[in-house]
Amino acid sequence: MGIRAVLAVVLTLSAGGAIAAHQARFSSATLGVRVDVLVTRGKAFVSGLTAADFELRDNGVLQTVDVIDPADVPVNAVLALDMSASTSGQRLADLITASQALLSGLKPIDRAALTTFNEAVTSRVPLTSDLSAIQSALAAVQPIGNTAVMHGAYVALLTTQAEPGRSLVVLCTDGRDTASWLDPDEVLESAKRSNAVIYTVAAGRARRWKPLTELADATGGHTIEIESSKDLTPEFRKILEDFRSRYILTFVPSGVDEGGFHRLDVRVRRGGVAVKARPGYIGRGPAR
């Protein structure tokens, strides 16, 4: 069954849910390609870098990059939360507390959204600056049923489609997929086309589950494995701090074909630092 046929069954969306009609694209006609880059030295974020400090190659070809001040770009934070039967009692309480902690770290220019998943996916609150709407929706959730992780990830990605700003998806689950019809490779392909950075938070059986790691890696995000739901609040806070510390590089591809998958290699012209960015993007034109 095709990906859109699946969505027709599994999504619970508002009348404005036509977001499923198009695939998201990581590139832009006006800004070219945008890459969120995290630079660290040990556990510390490295600040103060300029475009001259970065070296970016697209399919091996050196590109000219610009650096956008992240403070000027609003954050779109999408919470994609497991609400299957295993997420109940204290686990649910801890997950709500962690979500509220992340929301409290957003700025007035930022927006947030809430998607939950069990057997089906519910887009409970679309991107909004009214964070109280998300808090009210969190208070009303009732965990039940199995776990459609891949459906939840896909809908969360669609929520960020064609939206201005920087998109952060926090995908949290304590189980492996038991209900999705989508193949993980289909969702991974959508992640490669999206401009979102995905952080996956895995507990219980979800730890060391390859599809979660692949989603995070494909977007330049991280996979966080926790032992207890009590760890959720500090980890959610750290995710937002990590995301805000990223540089935003943009470039207009030069000397490469438009289509197909473009391998990215991002480096910093300084020693002793680690660089985290998406490994590539899918071009707009036809592959050759």
Secondary structure, DSSP 8 states (H G I E B T S, - for coil): --HHHHHHHHEE--TT-GGGGS---SEETTTEEEEEEEEEETTEE-----GGGEEEEETTEEE--EEE-GGGS-EEEEEEEE-STTS-THHHHHHHHHHHHHHHT--TT-EEEEEEESSSEEEEEEEES-HHHHHHHHHH----S---HHHHHHHHHHHTTT-SSEEEEEEEESS--SS--S-HHHHHHHHHHS--EEEEEE-GGGTT-HHHHHHHHHTT--EEE-SSGGGHHHHHHHHHHHHHT-EEEEE---SS-SSSEEEEEEEESSTT-EEE--SEEE-SS---
